Amino acid sequence: MLLIFPPLAKACEPPPGIAALAASLNAHGVQCRLLDANLEGQLWLLDQPQAAADTWSRRASKGREGNLAALRDSAVYRAPDRYRRAVSDLNRILSHSAAENGVTIGFADYQHKILSPLRSADLVAAALDPESNPFFRYFSRRLPEFLAGVGTVGFSLNYLSQALCTFAMIGYVRKRYPSLKIILGGGLVTSWMQRPEWINPFGNLVDSLITGPGEEPLLALLGSTATPKKHVPPDYTGLPLTKYFSPGLILPYSAGSGCYWNRCSFCPEQAERNRYRPVPPSRVLSDLSHLTEQTKPVLIHLLDNAISPALLHALADNPPGVPWYGFARIDEHLADPEFCRALKRSGCALLKLGLESGDQGVLDRMCKGISLGLASRVLNSLRRAGIPVYCYLLFGTPGETVVEARRTLEFVAAHHCAIRFLNLAVFNMPLYGDEAQEYGNEPFYEGDLSLYTAFRHPGEWDRKKVRRFLEREFKRHPAIAAIVRNDPPQFGSNHAAFLCGIL
């Protein structure tokens, strides 16, 4: 079997989904190959000759090799201006490389001028005309090398930015290799299939769709009669581990699916009724020991929606020997200065915290289960321990108006010394969450595959007003503006720990 991770997503670490599936298949005697077409496709585009029409593009094209080397050089991350220039110039090349196809590409995005990943008809159109995809010349040459002797090909579709390329590749395979079985899974596919009125529009292109964790369904589809093993650590050895856009290997690892809190209003995890399935901390430590010995990473990326307190304590007591980072909930454990120091000693290079709001009423209406007093203590404890914080904020929820948004501004400004990076998001209402009916559905993203809906904000705090507040008021506060300038362009939190000097 061949498992493919298609363009386009951030290519700074290997894709964990196909690595987990490969490990499961191999453990059950099913031969499996991996293709990170996302990384390879971006490298291929960057290597194509281009007619540079302006000074910036000519400079970017001329410095392509040096800038690629810079993204893999730890010293460059200690010189933020040099780092930003390398990312900006390479992103410029990617953007120009697909312009004739009517596509705008960047390290983190893929947008077609006409086709939308939210419309199933457009995805089918992308499959019927794969030649118009900017990656066609890459995958039409590369796939035949991998498909010889293969009976089944699986695509891992996790992000909207991958959807059009995924279906272009599916269309190519279906035309060129009509006898091959095509399987489609991944996080985005799971979200589609959990829509209440879901009807598969891709029956002529895809033989099977998989929702949720794919190990057991995939084995069943392949005809395996073996009893599925309960847990197998991911296998990254079939991927080009030295070629990603980072100064050494970032090892992604999931210690569980779902969220152990799982009570926040408006959360997609709740809307999709996803259960929390943790891996026991002892097993996590064993997996990390095995994987770090095997792959020699410079950073571990824990992928959980929120690292459980049990795992945080296990890491503090049993350091993995490699710096690590991930999402954590604001709770009493992190308010303990000694525990934060223990996390720092264990290698914690950065924590991502979903504060969402600096107004207590908004937090309560979102069922976050935290107080601003606790958030303040957590931020101060992490600051004193030397652990940088990537703080996530959400504006425009039904319980917020500009009054509450200004309280968030005041909270962030008061704690600016404890916040290294900010992620500022504008609220999207999950289409099938319990709250959507309360606030009313209105057209938002056109398309039968949309996962979000517009709504009537009770305080008339619409998206336009929220964005105006963020640009004209929030980001202009001197203390906050300094934090916003820290954000790694294109790669965000994926590169943030390197800019904090962990290497």
ZIHULIN-V463588 format. One record per residue. N is the residue number from 1. PSI is psi in whole degrees, -180 to 180 (999 if undefined). BURIAL is # if it has 24 or more other C-alpha atoms within 12 Angstrom, else .. D_FIRST is the distance of its C-alpha to the first C-alpha in Angstrom with 1 decimal. Layout:
n={N,N}
psi={PSI,PSI}
burial={BURIAL,BURIAL}
d_first={D_FIRST,D_FIRST}
This chain:
n={1,2,3,4,5,6,7,8,9,10,11,12,13,14,15,16,17,18,19,20,21,22,23,24,25,26,27,28,29,30,31,32,33,34,35,36,37,38,39,40,41,42,43,44,45,46,47,48,49,50,51,52,53,54,55,56,57,58,59,60,61,62,63,64,65,66,67,68,69,70,71,72,73,74,75,76,77,78,79,80,81,82,83,84,85,86,87,88,89,90,91,92,93,94,95,96,97,98,99,100,101,102,103,104,105,106,107,108,109,110,111,112,113,114,115,116,117,118,119,120,121,122,123,124,125,126,127,128,129,130,131,132,133,134,135,136,137,138,139,140,141,142,143,144,145,146,147,148,149,150,151,152,153,154,155,156,157,158,159,160,161,162,163,164,165,166,167,168,169,170,171,172,173,174,175,176,177,178,179,180,181,182,183,184,185,186,187,188,189,190,191,192,193,194,195,196,197,198,199,200,201,202,203,204,205,206,207,208,209,210,211,212,213,214,215,216,217,218,219,220,221,222,223,224,225,226,227,228,229,230,231,232,233,234,235,236,237,238,239,240,241,242,243,244,245,246,247,248,249,250,251,252,253,254,255,256,257,258,259,260,261,262,263,264,265,266,267,268,269,270,271,272,273,274,275,276,277,278,279,280,281,282,283,284,285,286,287,288,289,290,291,292,293,294,295,296,297,298,299,300,301,302,303,304,305,306,307,308,309,310,311,312,313,314,315,316,317,318,319,320,321,322,323,324,325,326,327,328,329,330,331,332,333,334,335,336,337,338,339,340,341,342,343,344,345,346,347,348,349,350,351,352,353,354,355,356,357,358,359,360,361,362,363,364,365,366,367,368,369,370,371,372,373,374,375,376,377,378,379,380,381,382,383,384,385,386,387,388,389,390,391,392,393,394,395,396,397,398,399,400,401,402,403,404,405,406,407,408,409,410,411,412,413,414,415,416,417,418,419,420,421,422,423,424,425,426,427,428,429,430,431,432,433,434,435,436,437,438,439,440,441,442,443,444,445,446,447,448,449,450,451,452,453,454,455,456,457,458,459,460,461,462,463,464,465,466,467,468,469,470,471,472,473,474,475,476,477,478,479,480,481,482,483,484,485,486,487,488,489,490,491,492,493,494,495,496,497,498,499,500,501,502,503}
psi={147,129,130,134,109,164,152,132,169,129,48,-5,156,151,121,-29,-51,-26,-39,-42,-41,-42,-43,-45,-46,-37,-21,17,15,119,138,139,154,142,113,81,-20,-54,-51,-40,-42,-41,-39,-46,-42,-24,-5,137,140,147,101,122,-13,168,-44,-46,-38,-43,-43,-43,-41,-34,15,-52,-42,-37,-37,-43,-34,-40,-18,11,116,-29,-32,-31,-14,0,81,-37,-41,-41,-48,-36,-41,-46,-45,-43,-42,-39,-35,-43,-46,-43,-44,-27,-24,7,-38,-15,4,26,140,121,144,179,-23,9,157,116,128,142,-27,-50,143,136,-4,-2,120,-34,-36,-35,-40,-40,-39,-36,-34,-19,61,-24,-23,-6,137,-19,4,-47,-27,-58,-23,-21,-34,-41,-42,-30,-30,-24,-8,123,3,137,-22,139,133,139,133,104,109,-27,151,-35,-13,-16,-49,-39,-39,-47,-29,-42,-40,-43,-41,-47,-43,-39,-45,-33,70,-21,-11,143,130,127,138,127,-169,171,-41,-39,-40,-45,-42,-48,-15,2,136,-34,21,128,126,115,4,23,-29,-10,-37,132,-37,141,140,132,143,-166,130,-4,-56,-47,-37,-43,-40,-42,-31,0,18,133,-1,148,122,134,143,-38,131,128,151,157,108,1,-18,11,155,80,-16,0,1,164,66,159,60,168,128,123,108,139,132,121,12,158,156,-164,132,-23,-60,39,-7,134,150,10,131,-31,-40,-43,-35,3,41,130,155,124,92,151,133,138,-38,-38,-39,-48,-40,-44,-45,-38,-46,-46,-39,-35,-37,-40,-14,57,162,-12,138,131,107,119,-3,148,-35,122,129,151,-37,-42,-38,-44,-39,-40,-39,-37,-24,75,136,-8,2,140,148,160,166,-175,141,150,147,110,179,-30,-44,-8,-8,112,-39,-39,-41,-39,-36,-39,-42,-44,-29,-10,7,113,-21,144,136,127,129,78,-44,-47,152,21,127,-38,-40,-44,-42,-41,-25,-3,40,-25,27,157,157,-32,-43,-43,-40,-45,-39,-48,-41,-37,-42,-39,-46,-29,-11,24,115,150,131,105,129,128,146,121,146,14,161,-27,5,142,-175,-27,-49,-36,-36,-29,-35,-44,-46,-40,-46,-43,-39,-24,24,-28,-20,-1,116,-36,155,139,116,116,148,133,134,132,117,131,-34,18,163,-30,-21,-39,-31,-38,-3,135,138,158,137,-84,123,132,144,-6,10,141,-1,160,152,166,163,107,127,-22,13,34,74,174,-37,-43,-38,-47,-38,-41,-45,-44,-39,-18,-57,-54,-15,-9,130,-43,-37,-38,-37,-37,-45,-36,-18,-20,129,121,141,-49,-15,-132,-19,-26,-3,-41,-34,-35,-14,3,36,-17,999}
burial={#,#,#,#,#,#,#,#,#,#,#,#,#,#,#,#,#,#,#,#,#,#,#,#,#,#,#,#,.,#,#,#,#,#,#,#,#,#,#,#,#,#,#,#,#,#,.,.,.,#,.,.,.,.,.,.,#,.,#,#,#,#,#,#,.,.,#,#,#,#,#,#,#,#,.,#,#,.,.,#,.,.,#,#,#,#,#,#,#,#,#,#,#,#,#,#,#,#,#,.,#,.,#,#,#,#,#,#,#,#,#,#,.,.,#,#,#,#,#,#,.,#,#,#,#,#,#,#,#,#,#,#,#,#,#,#,.,#,#,#,.,.,#,.,.,#,#,.,.,#,#,#,#,#,#,#,#,#,#,#,#,#,#,#,#,#,#,#,#,#,#,#,#,#,.,.,#,.,.,#,#,#,#,#,#,#,#,#,#,#,#,#,#,#,#,.,.,.,.,#,.,#,.,.,#,#,#,#,#,#,#,#,#,#,#,#,#,#,#,.,#,#,.,.,.,.,.,.,.,.,#,#,#,#,#,#,#,#,#,#,#,#,#,#,#,#,#,#,#,#,#,#,#,#,#,#,#,#,#,#,#,#,#,#,#,#,#,#,#,#,#,#,.,#,.,.,.,#,#,.,#,.,.,#,#,.,#,#,#,.,#,#,.,.,#,#,#,#,#,#,#,#,#,#,#,#,#,#,#,.,#,#,#,#,#,#,.,.,#,#,#,#,#,#,#,#,#,#,#,#,#,#,#,#,#,#,.,.,#,#,#,#,#,#,#,#,#,#,#,#,#,#,#,#,#,#,#,#,#,#,#,#,#,.,.,#,.,#,#,#,#,#,.,#,#,#,#,#,#,#,#,#,#,#,#,#,#,#,#,#,#,#,#,#,#,#,#,#,#,#,#,#,.,#,#,#,#,#,#,#,#,#,#,.,#,#,#,#,#,#,#,#,#,#,.,#,#,#,#,#,#,#,#,.,#,#,.,.,#,.,#,.,.,.,.,.,.,#,#,#,#,#,#,#,#,#,#,.,.,.,#,#,#,.,.,#,.,.,#,#,.,.,.,#,#,.,.,.,#,#,#,.,#,#,.,#,#,#,#,#,#,#,#,#,#,#,#,#,#,#,.,#,#}
d_first={0.0,3.8,6.6,10.0,13.5,15.8,19.5,22.0,22.7,24.7,23.0,25.1,22.5,18.8,17.0,17.1,14.9,11.5,13.0,14.0,10.7,9.2,12.4,12.3,9.0,10.3,13.7,12.8,11.4,7.6,6.3,4.7,6.2,8.7,11.0,14.3,15.5,18.4,19.9,19.2,20.6,23.7,24.4,24.1,26.5,28.9,29.0,30.1,33.8,35.7,39.3,40.7,43.4,45.0,46.0,43.4,40.5,42.0,42.3,38.8,37.4,39.6,38.6,34.8,34.0,36.6,35.4,31.7,33.1,35.3,32.5,31.3,34.9,36.2,39.8,39.1,38.5,42.0,43.3,42.3,43.8,41.9,38.6,39.4,40.3,37.0,34.9,37.3,37.2,33.5,33.1,35.8,33.7,30.6,33.0,34.6,31.4,30.4,34.0,34.1,31.1,33.1,30.9,32.0,29.5,30.1,28.4,28.2,28.4,27.5,30.1,30.6,34.2,33.6,30.2,29.6,26.4,28.6,29.0,26.3,28.1,27.7,23.9,23.8,26.2,23.9,21.1,23.7,25.0,22.2,24.6,26.9,24.5,25.7,22.3,21.7,22.9,20.5,17.2,18.3,18.6,15.7,12.8,13.6,13.3,9.6,8.6,10.4,8.9,5.6,6.3,5.0,5.8,7.6,11.0,13.2,16.7,19.5,22.5,24.6,24.6,20.9,21.2,22.5,20.2,17.1,18.5,19.5,16.0,14.9,18.0,17.2,13.8,15.6,18.4,16.9,14.0,15.5,13.6,10.1,9.6,10.1,10.4,13.0,14.3,16.4,20.1,21.5,19.7,21.1,24.5,24.4,23.6,26.3,29.0,31.4,31.4,27.7,26.8,23.4,24.4,20.9,20.5,20.6,17.8,15.3,14.3,14.2,15.7,15.5,18.7,19.5,17.5,14.0,13.2,15.0,14.2,10.5,10.9,13.4,11.5,9.0,12.3,12.8,16.5,17.0,19.2,17.4,18.9,21.2,20.4,18.1,18.9,16.5,14.9,15.8,15.8,12.9,15.0,18.2,20.6,23.8,23.4,23.7,27.0,28.8,31.1,28.7,25.6,25.7,23.7,22.7,22.8,23.2,25.8,25.6,24.8,27.7,31.2,33.7,36.6,35.2,38.7,39.1,40.1,38.0,34.9,31.6,30.4,33.4,33.0,29.5,30.7,28.1,29.0,29.3,26.9,27.9,26.6,29.7,31.3,31.4,27.7,27.4,29.7,27.9,24.5,26.3,28.1,24.9,23.1,26.3,26.9,23.4,23.2,27.0,27.1,30.3,29.8,28.0,27.3,27.5,25.8,27.7,29.8,32.6,32.6,34.3,37.8,36.7,34.0,36.5,38.9,36.4,35.5,39.3,40.0,37.0,36.3,32.8,34.3,32.6,33.9,32.2,32.6,31.6,33.2,36.0,38.4,42.1,43.6,46.4,44.3,44.0,47.7,48.5,49.4,48.9,45.4,44.5,45.8,43.7,40.6,41.7,42.1,38.7,37.2,37.1,37.0,37.1,37.0,36.1,38.6,38.6,42.4,42.2,46.0,49.2,51.1,51.4,51.8,48.6,46.7,48.3,47.4,43.8,43.9,42.7,44.7,46.2,49.6,50.6,52.6,49.6,47.6,50.5,50.6,46.8,47.0,50.0,48.6,45.5,47.7,49.9,47.0,45.7,42.4,41.7,41.0,38.8,40.5,39.0,41.5,41.3,44.0,45.1,44.3,46.7,48.8,49.5,52.0,53.2,55.5,52.7,50.7,53.7,53.7,50.1,51.4,54.2,52.0,49.6,52.6,54.2,51.2,50.2,50.6,47.9,45.3,43.5,41.2,41.1,38.5,40.5,38.9,40.4,39.8,37.5,38.1,35.0,35.3,34.8,36.5,39.8,41.8,40.8,43.1,45.9,46.1,45.3,42.4,43.0,40.9,38.9,35.7,35.6,32.5,31.1,28.3,30.9,30.8,34.4,37.8,41.2,44.1,47.8,48.6,51.7,53.2,52.4,50.3,47.9,45.1,47.4,49.9,47.4,46.1,49.7,50.6,47.7,48.6,52.3,53.1,50.3,48.9,52.4,53.7,54.3,52.7,49.6,49.4,49.1,46.1,44.4,44.8,42.7,39.5,36.8,36.3,32.8,31.1,33.5,32.9,29.9,32.5,35.5,35.6,35.7,38.7,40.4,40.5,38.2,37.5}
